[in-house]
Amino acid sequence: MLGSLWLFELKRMNGYGLLMVFLMLPCSVLVHAQKADLHDSTSLGLVIPKTDLKESILQTAREKLVSDEFLGSWPMFGTDLRMKVGGYIKSDFLYDFDGTTDRSQFLMSTIPVEGEPSYGNEGYTYFLVKETRVSIDVRRFADDRIPLQLFVEGDFFTDANQFRIRHAYITAGDFIIGQTWTTLSFLESMAFMIDFAAGDALFGGRSVQVRYQKQLSDKMKVAAGLEYLGALGIENSSGLEGQANLRLPLLALRMDYRWKTGVMFLGSSLAEIRWDGTSNGPHDQVLQIDFVIAGRQYIGENNYFTYNVSYGNASGENIIAFAGSEANAVLTPDGKLEPIRATSIMTGFMHRWTDGWESNFNYAYGWLDAPASRAPYALKRGGIGHLNLIRHFDRNFSIGAEYIWGAQRTSNDAFGNARRLQFMAKFEF
């Protein structure tokens, strides 16, 4: 079975070999881009359907707003603005076979392992609607002024079903300012998943930032962003005085390269991970650096596959699976920071059986090369798979069923696996 133990005993990659691969990839892609015919995508057009994307591809105002096609919007009378209200209502019904500790989403870190009190939990049923989202999209159309957009989106994905902000940003020309997906969040590298966790090995998340994006040609776009690094992720098991602190923002660079039937993303980011010992504690810092390659390739009209690979030093918290697990560095008893190398791999596949019927497969695996001083039950490596069947009745209403399985191994080599079956009904507007 795909969820068996052998999937989680993969040989560790040679970190220096991976680093050289990521350093060489951008050069090879740029050389290919220079030789390509930059006009063939204009004449043939990209064939990637927008309906395949779980979330909209983030674009700047200049890229998205110069067109007067803004379906579903209405004028804000007396202004040159148009507004649209969007979102969806999603109801989920699930049965968890092995008692994972998060009822709302299936995460590696919530799978009980041997030796923990939660290990051997009985299964349970859970119903939820808190993934439901509401958004407001306001755009300005004016030939003689800079194009603008305001976008706010929230959901109710909290313990008490309270409203929370997912996105709140402004785009002005080629700039994006506010909270949204990080520069290295490549959403097209995932197939659709019913589970809210949606890909434990995805690199990225949401952050407050300032980003500049520029379309260099029909096929190539570059971006540079300054982002707030919210998860510093330092484990202080010795209880030394001080706290993780941030002096400088994260710097991210990205390149998108598109062709008729696919897209490839290359990116890297740089930041400082710092321990501030205040007056009596230790002071130290390490460099956080990571590399990401991701993409999507169509095979005919009814199939595509996706991939997302990341490797980094002191960057484990940037991988969704390890977020909140103090996975960037360990503070040793003598006050030195030991960075943790992190690697993640995610792959997916989509197949349309007939008009309105499709299946999606995703598998994500991530692991940390953590020092022996790390906490015994801290997540070290693991993987999660999703397989679903979706029925689209029209552009607004769909239902589906998904089987989810996964496992994790902790720093003390404790192991656990779990399974879940989840159903959904979704109305988009």
FENVENNOR-V586731 format. One record per pair of residues at least 6 apart in sequence whose C-alpha atoms are under 6 Angstrom apart, sorted by sequence separation. I is the first residue (numbers start at 1). J is the second residue. If there is no record, write none. Layout:
BEGIN
I;J, I;J
END
This chain:
BEGIN
76;82, 112;118, 113;119, 156;162, 170;176, 215;221, 257;263, 277;283, 298;304, 316;322, 317;323, 331;337, 352;358, 392;398, 409;415, 75;82, 112;119, 140;147, 156;163, 170;177, 214;221, 257;264, 276;283, 297;304, 330;337, 351;358, 391;398, 408;415, 74;82, 140;148, 155;163, 156;164, 169;177, 214;222, 256;264, 275;283, 297;305, 330;338, 351;359, 391;399, 408;416, 74;83, 101;110, 139;148, 155;164, 169;178, 213;222, 256;265, 275;284, 296;305, 329;338, 350;359, 390;399, 391;400, 407;416, 73;83, 100;110, 139;149, 154;164, 168;178, 169;179, 213;223, 255;265, 274;284, 296;306, 317;327, 329;339, 350;360, 390;400, 407;417, 73;84, 100;111, 138;149, 154;165, 168;179, 212;223, 255;266, 274;285, 295;306, 316;327, 317;328, 329;340, 349;360, 389;400, 406;417, 138;150, 154;166, 167;179, 212;224, 254;266, 273;285, 295;307, 316;328, 328;340, 349;361, 368;380, 389;401, 406;418, 137;150, 153;166, 167;180, 211;224, 254;267, 273;286, 294;307, 315;328, 348;361, 367;380, 388;401, 405;418, 137;151, 153;167, 211;225, 253;267, 294;308, 314;328, 348;362, 367;381, 388;402, 405;419, 136;151, 152;167, 210;225, 253;268, 272;287, 293;308, 314;329, 347;362, 366;381, 387;402, 404;419, 136;152, 152;168, 210;226, 252;268, 272;288, 293;309, 347;363, 366;382, 387;403, 404;420, 135;152, 151;168, 209;226, 252;269, 271;288, 292;309, 346;363, 365;382, 386;403, 135;153, 151;169, 209;227, 251;269, 270;288, 292;310, 346;364, 365;383, 386;404, 403;421, 134;153, 185;204, 208;227, 251;270, 270;289, 291;310, 345;364, 364;383, 385;404, 402;421, 134;154, 150;170, 184;204, 208;228, 250;270, 269;289, 291;311, 345;365, 364;384, 385;405, 402;422, 133;154, 149;170, 228;249, 250;271, 269;290, 290;311, 344;365, 363;384, 384;405, 401;422, 99;121, 133;155, 149;171, 182;204, 227;249, 268;290, 290;312, 344;366, 363;385, 384;406, 401;423, 98;121, 99;122, 132;155, 148;171, 182;205, 226;249, 227;250, 268;291, 289;312, 343;366, 362;385, 383;406, 400;423, 98;122, 99;123, 131;155, 148;172, 181;205, 182;206, 226;250, 267;291, 289;313, 343;367, 362;386, 383;407, 400;424, 98;123, 181;206, 182;207, 226;251, 267;292, 288;313, 314;339, 361;386, 382;407, 399;424, 97;123, 130;156, 131;157, 147;173, 180;206, 225;251, 266;292, 288;314, 314;340, 316;342, 342;368, 361;387, 382;408, 399;425, 96;123, 130;157, 146;173, 180;207, 225;252, 266;293, 288;315, 314;341, 341;368, 360;387, 381;408, 398;425, 96;124, 179;207, 224;252, 265;293, 313;341, 341;369, 360;388, 381;409, 398;426, 95;124, 179;208, 224;253, 245;274, 265;294, 312;341, 340;369, 359;388, 380;409, 397;426, 95;125, 178;208, 223;253, 244;274, 245;275, 264;294, 265;295, 312;342, 340;370, 359;389, 380;410, 397;427, 94;125, 178;209, 223;254, 244;275, 245;276, 264;295, 311;342, 358;389, 379;410, 380;411, 396;427, 94;126, 177;209, 222;254, 243;275, 244;276, 263;295, 311;343, 358;390, 378;410, 396;428, 177;210, 222;255, 243;276, 263;296, 310;343, 357;390, 377;410, 378;411, 93;127, 176;210, 221;255, 242;276, 262;296, 310;344, 357;391, 377;411, 92;127, 176;211, 221;256, 242;277, 262;297, 309;344, 356;391, 376;411, 92;128, 175;211, 220;256, 241;277, 242;278, 262;298, 309;345, 356;392, 376;412, 91;128, 175;212, 220;257, 261;298, 308;345, 91;129, 174;212, 219;257, 308;346, 90;129, 174;213, 219;258, 242;281, 307;346, 241;281, 307;347, 306;347, 90;132, 306;348, 89;132, 305;348, 88;132, 305;349, 88;133, 304;349, 87;133, 304;350, 87;134, 303;350, 86;134, 87;135, 303;351, 86;135, 302;351, 85;135, 302;352, 85;136, 84;136, 84;137, 282;335, 83;137, 83;138, 82;138, 82;139, 81;139, 81;140, 80;140, 62;147, 61;147, 61;148, 61;149, 105;196, 235;326, 105;197, 234;326, 233;326, 233;327, 234;328, 233;328, 234;329, 235;330, 236;331, 238;333, 234;330, 189;294, 189;295, 189;296, 61;171, 60;171, 61;172, 62;173, 61;173, 62;174, 60;174, 204;318, 203;318, 190;306, 203;319, 189;306, 202;319, 189;307, 201;319, 202;320, 189;308, 200;320, 201;321, 200;321, 54;192, 201;344, 201;346, 191;348, 201;364, 201;365, 201;366, 46;260, 47;261, 41;260, 108;408, 114;414, 113;414, 114;415, 113;415, 113;416, 112;416, 98;418, 97;419, 97;420, 96;420, 95;420, 95;421, 94;421, 94;422, 93;422, 93;423, 92;423, 92;424, 91;424, 91;425, 90;425, 90;426, 89;426, 89;427, 88;427, 88;428, 87;428, 88;429, 87;429, 86;429, 8;382, 3;406
END
